[in-house]
Amino acid sequence: MEKNKKTNVKKEKPAGAGCDDSTCHIHGHLKAHGKTFEGNVIKKFPRRVVIEFERMIYVRKYERYAKSKTKIHARLPDCMKDSISAGDYIKIQECRPLSKIIHFVVINKIKGKEEDR
């Protein structure tokens, strides 16, 4: 149990679901704020994932729209490590800079990997 300094109310963490990761937005001290994006996981590393999504960019010279792909690196908390794999569709949200390339954290998994038909 933790004591809140301002109100002296004891706050309990969920039993068995917590992780010891200090940079987890659920169980740690990391605050997620700002922009949110959704995309497919193209690579998975031990503590981060790379997502890719398409967006439309207006080209003023030709007065048309062009498709553009964007890759973003996001922090993968220890409590979500087993549930997310390459090919999943996930939601990420902006947080403070965690390293040179990581400025986002994984919020949740939207869809699992789509199987080939």
PyMOL commands that set and color helices and strands:
alter all, ss='L'
color gray80, all
select helices_A, chain A and resi 78-80
alter helices_A, ss='H'
color red, helices_A
select strands_A, chain A and resi 2-3+10-11+36-44+48-59+64-75+89-94+104-111
alter strands_A, ss='S'
color yellow, strands_A
deselect
rebuild
show_as cartoon
